[in-house]
Each structure stands twice: as C-alpha cells, then as structure tokens.
Amino acid sequence: MHHTMIVSFDAPIPDSDLDQYLKELEDLMMGSGHVRTFAARRHLRVPGDDHSPVFVSTAVIQFGLPDLDALNAVFALPGAGELIRRWQARYPYKAVWVNHEPLS
C-alpha cells in the first residue's frame, strides 16, 4: 500500500531547507523498518496554480508500506512528532494525504 502526502509550506522555503526537510523525513521513515520505499518530488508550478481552491503544494511524498499495521506504526514513530514540530516552527506548512493501493 502507499501513503501519499502533499505538503504545502505557507511561505517560500529555500531549496536547501526543503531538501533537508525531505532528507530528515526519509531518514526517519526508512529507519523505522516499516517503510519499504520513499519517494519525494517538488511541485512543478504552472499558472493554473493561482486558482487552486485549497492550496498549492510544495512537494509530494510517497511511502510504500506492506500493510495498514505498518502505516499505523509509522504514525506513532518516536521522533515523528518532534520532526513535525521543529519544521512547523521554522516553516509552517499544511499537509493532506491519502492511503491507497498502488495506482498502477
């Protein structure tokens, strides 16, 4: 199964800081023993983004997991809350996600 998360920082974030956020998240997730795959990509901005009804994303992140038990374990990982609080304090952001079977 996959956990796909779309992250939108409230203000521009320097590329180096976004890279660091994604790297810290990847290290935490992959070090958990619950996540099989991790992929992250930056949003590619287009003019239509100015009309987004919710928010414009900064990045999309996808974790590959064996099952729902692994996903539940990831949400309870030691260090996850600290990572979120630390980055939220530096660069506030919003996130939405979907848990799903592979798309193809």
PyRosetta script that sets phi, psi and omega in degrees:
from pyrosetta import init, pose_from_sequence

init()
pose = pose_from_sequence("MHHTMIVSFDAPIPDSDLDQYLKELEDLMMGSGHVRTFAARRHLRVPGDDHSPVFVSTAVIQFGLPDLDALNAVFALPGAGELIRRWQARYPYKAVWVNHEPLS")
pose.set_psi(1, 165.9)
pose.set_omega(1, 179.2)
pose.set_phi(2, -125.5)
pose.set_psi(2, 148.3)
pose.set_omega(2, 170.1)
pose.set_phi(3, -117.7)
pose.set_psi(3, 110.5)
pose.set_omega(3, -179.4)
pose.set_phi(4, -108.8)
pose.set_psi(4, 125.1)
pose.set_omega(4, -175.8)
pose.set_phi(5, -121.0)
pose.set_psi(5, 133.1)
pose.set_omega(5, 175.1)
pose.set_phi(6, -109.6)
pose.set_psi(6, 124.2)
pose.set_omega(6, -176.2)
pose.set_phi(7, -112.6)
pose.set_psi(7, 135.7)
pose.set_omega(7, 178.2)
pose.set_phi(8, -131.0)
pose.set_psi(8, 109.7)
pose.set_omega(8, 175.7)
pose.set_phi(9, -75.6)
pose.set_psi(9, 141.1)
pose.set_omega(9, -175.1)
pose.set_phi(10, -65.9)
pose.set_psi(10, -29.0)
pose.set_omega(10, -179.7)
pose.set_phi(11, -134.2)
pose.set_psi(11, 162.8)
pose.set_omega(11, 178.7)
pose.set_phi(12, -55.0)
pose.set_psi(12, 141.3)
pose.set_omega(12, 178.0)
pose.set_phi(13, -118.9)
pose.set_psi(13, 131.7)
pose.set_omega(13, 178.6)
pose.set_phi(14, -57.0)
pose.set_psi(14, 145.1)
pose.set_omega(14, -179.2)
pose.set_phi(15, -53.3)
pose.set_psi(15, -41.9)
pose.set_omega(15, -178.0)
pose.set_phi(16, -64.8)
pose.set_psi(16, -36.0)
pose.set_omega(16, 178.5)
pose.set_phi(17, -73.1)
pose.set_psi(17, -38.2)
pose.set_omega(17, 175.7)
pose.set_phi(18, -62.9)
pose.set_psi(18, -42.8)
pose.set_omega(18, 177.0)
pose.set_phi(19, -58.7)
pose.set_psi(19, -42.0)
pose.set_omega(19, -179.4)
pose.set_phi(20, -66.0)
pose.set_psi(20, -43.7)
pose.set_omega(20, 177.4)
pose.set_phi(21, -57.4)
pose.set_psi(21, -49.3)
pose.set_omega(21, -178.4)
pose.set_phi(22, -64.2)
pose.set_psi(22, -38.2)
pose.set_omega(22, 179.6)
pose.set_phi(23, -66.8)
pose.set_psi(23, -43.3)
pose.set_omega(23, 178.9)
pose.set_phi(24, -64.2)
pose.set_psi(24, -40.1)
pose.set_omega(24, 178.0)
pose.set_phi(25, -64.9)
pose.set_psi(25, -45.1)
pose.set_omega(25, 178.2)
pose.set_phi(26, -60.4)
pose.set_psi(26, -46.3)
pose.set_omega(26, -179.4)
pose.set_phi(27, -59.6)
pose.set_psi(27, -43.8)
pose.set_omega(27, 179.6)
pose.set_phi(28, -63.7)
pose.set_psi(28, -47.9)
pose.set_omega(28, -177.1)
pose.set_phi(29, -66.7)
pose.set_psi(29, -48.0)
pose.set_omega(29, -176.9)
pose.set_phi(30, -70.5)
pose.set_psi(30, -27.3)
pose.set_omega(30, 178.1)
pose.set_phi(31, -78.5)
pose.set_psi(31, -8.2)
pose.set_omega(31, -176.2)
pose.set_phi(32, -74.9)
pose.set_psi(32, -24.1)
pose.set_omega(32, -174.3)
pose.set_phi(33, 82.6)
pose.set_psi(33, -2.4)
pose.set_omega(33, -179.2)
pose.set_phi(34, -102.9)
pose.set_psi(34, -22.9)
pose.set_omega(34, -174.0)
pose.set_phi(35, -100.3)
pose.set_psi(35, 126.5)
pose.set_omega(35, -179.4)
pose.set_phi(36, -86.4)
pose.set_psi(36, -39.4)
pose.set_omega(36, -178.4)
pose.set_phi(37, -138.4)
pose.set_psi(37, 153.3)
pose.set_omega(37, 177.5)
pose.set_phi(38, -140.6)
pose.set_psi(38, 131.2)
pose.set_omega(38, 175.4)
pose.set_phi(39, -140.8)
pose.set_psi(39, 142.2)
pose.set_omega(39, 178.1)
pose.set_phi(40, -143.6)
pose.set_psi(40, 140.8)
pose.set_omega(40, 177.9)
pose.set_phi(41, -141.1)
pose.set_psi(41, 149.2)
pose.set_omega(41, 175.2)
pose.set_phi(42, -75.2)
pose.set_psi(42, 149.0)
pose.set_omega(42, 173.1)
pose.set_phi(43, -68.2)
pose.set_psi(43, 138.8)
pose.set_omega(43, 175.8)
pose.set_phi(44, -98.6)
pose.set_psi(44, 107.6)
pose.set_omega(44, -173.9)
pose.set_phi(45, -70.4)
pose.set_psi(45, 139.4)
pose.set_omega(45, 174.7)
pose.set_phi(46, -135.4)
pose.set_psi(46, 160.7)
pose.set_omega(46, -178.6)
pose.set_phi(47, -55.7)
pose.set_psi(47, -33.3)
pose.set_omega(47, -179.8)
pose.set_phi(48, -62.4)
pose.set_psi(48, -18.2)
pose.set_omega(48, 178.7)
pose.set_phi(49, -59.9)
pose.set_psi(49, -25.8)
pose.set_omega(49, 179.9)
pose.set_phi(50, -64.3)
pose.set_psi(50, -13.0)
pose.set_omega(50, -177.2)
pose.set_phi(51, -112.1)
pose.set_psi(51, 15.1)
pose.set_omega(51, -179.6)
pose.set_phi(52, -63.1)
pose.set_psi(52, 128.7)
pose.set_omega(52, -177.7)
pose.set_phi(53, -76.7)
pose.set_psi(53, -15.0)
pose.set_omega(53, -177.2)
pose.set_phi(54, -114.4)
pose.set_psi(54, -69.6)
pose.set_omega(54, 174.6)
pose.set_phi(55, -166.0)
pose.set_psi(55, 164.6)
pose.set_omega(55, 176.3)
pose.set_phi(56, -98.6)
pose.set_psi(56, 128.9)
pose.set_omega(56, -176.4)
pose.set_phi(57, -72.4)
pose.set_psi(57, 158.3)
pose.set_omega(57, 172.3)
pose.set_phi(58, -102.2)
pose.set_psi(58, -39.3)
pose.set_omega(58, -178.3)
pose.set_phi(59, -155.6)
pose.set_psi(59, 158.6)
pose.set_omega(59, 172.6)
pose.set_phi(60, -119.4)
pose.set_psi(60, 138.3)
pose.set_omega(60, -176.0)
pose.set_phi(61, -130.8)
pose.set_psi(61, 136.7)
pose.set_omega(61, 178.9)
pose.set_phi(62, -133.3)
pose.set_psi(62, 129.1)
pose.set_omega(62, 174.8)
pose.set_phi(63, -106.3)
pose.set_psi(63, 136.5)
pose.set_omega(63, 171.0)
pose.set_phi(64, -100.6)
pose.set_psi(64, 127.8)
pose.set_omega(64, -175.9)
pose.set_phi(65, -131.2)
pose.set_psi(65, 154.6)
pose.set_omega(65, -179.6)
pose.set_phi(66, -73.0)
pose.set_psi(66, -31.3)
pose.set_omega(66, -175.0)
pose.set_phi(67, -168.1)
pose.set_psi(67, 179.4)
pose.set_omega(67, -179.4)
pose.set_phi(68, -66.0)
pose.set_psi(68, -32.0)
pose.set_omega(68, 177.5)
pose.set_phi(69, -61.2)
pose.set_psi(69, -41.2)
pose.set_omega(69, 177.8)
pose.set_phi(70, -65.1)
pose.set_psi(70, -40.1)
pose.set_omega(70, 178.5)
pose.set_phi(71, -63.5)
pose.set_psi(71, -44.4)
pose.set_omega(71, 178.0)
pose.set_phi(72, -61.2)
pose.set_psi(72, -37.6)
pose.set_omega(72, 178.3)
pose.set_phi(73, -65.6)
pose.set_psi(73, -37.8)
pose.set_omega(73, 179.3)
pose.set_phi(74, -63.4)
pose.set_psi(74, -39.9)
pose.set_omega(74, 179.6)
pose.set_phi(75, -64.9)
pose.set_psi(75, -21.5)
pose.set_omega(75, -178.6)
pose.set_phi(76, -104.8)
pose.set_psi(76, 11.4)
pose.set_omega(76, -177.0)
pose.set_phi(77, -59.4)
pose.set_psi(77, 134.3)
pose.set_omega(77, 170.3)
pose.set_phi(78, -61.2)
pose.set_psi(78, 134.5)
pose.set_omega(78, 179.8)
pose.set_phi(79, 97.7)
pose.set_psi(79, -20.3)
pose.set_omega(79, -178.6)
pose.set_phi(80, -65.8)
pose.set_psi(80, -46.9)
pose.set_omega(80, 179.8)
pose.set_phi(81, -61.9)
pose.set_psi(81, -40.6)
pose.set_omega(81, 179.4)
pose.set_phi(82, -64.7)
pose.set_psi(82, -42.8)
pose.set_omega(82, 179.3)
pose.set_phi(83, -61.1)
pose.set_psi(83, -46.2)
pose.set_omega(83, 179.8)
pose.set_phi(84, -62.6)
pose.set_psi(84, -48.2)
pose.set_omega(84, -179.2)
pose.set_phi(85, -61.0)
pose.set_psi(85, -42.5)
pose.set_omega(85, -178.6)
pose.set_phi(86, -63.2)
pose.set_psi(86, -45.6)
pose.set_omega(86, -179.2)
pose.set_phi(87, -73.0)
pose.set_psi(87, -35.2)
pose.set_omega(87, 176.7)
pose.set_phi(88, -62.6)
pose.set_psi(88, -35.7)
pose.set_omega(88, 179.4)
pose.set_phi(89, -68.5)
pose.set_psi(89, -36.0)
pose.set_omega(89, 179.7)
pose.set_phi(90, -80.2)
pose.set_psi(90, -47.1)
pose.set_omega(90, -176.1)
pose.set_phi(91, -140.6)
pose.set_psi(91, 93.7)
pose.set_omega(91, 179.3)
pose.set_phi(92, -55.2)
pose.set_psi(92, 142.9)
pose.set_omega(92, 179.1)
pose.set_phi(93, -149.3)
pose.set_psi(93, 164.0)
pose.set_omega(93, 174.6)
pose.set_phi(94, -116.8)
pose.set_psi(94, 154.9)
pose.set_omega(94, 177.1)
pose.set_phi(95, -142.3)
pose.set_psi(95, 144.0)
pose.set_omega(95, 169.2)
pose.set_phi(96, -127.6)
pose.set_psi(96, 154.9)
pose.set_omega(96, 179.0)
pose.set_phi(97, -149.6)
pose.set_psi(97, 165.9)
pose.set_omega(97, 176.5)
pose.set_phi(98, -140.0)
pose.set_psi(98, 138.5)
pose.set_omega(98, 175.1)
pose.set_phi(99, -104.1)
pose.set_psi(99, 125.7)
pose.set_omega(99, -170.7)
pose.set_phi(100, -155.3)
pose.set_psi(100, 163.6)
pose.set_omega(100, 171.1)
pose.set_phi(101, -73.7)
pose.set_psi(101, 160.1)
pose.set_omega(101, 177.9)
pose.set_phi(102, -52.5)
pose.set_psi(102, 143.1)
pose.set_omega(102, -177.8)
pose.set_phi(103, -77.9)
pose.set_psi(103, -21.3)
pose.set_omega(103, 178.1)
pose.set_phi(104, -140.8)
pose.dump_pdb("model.pdb")
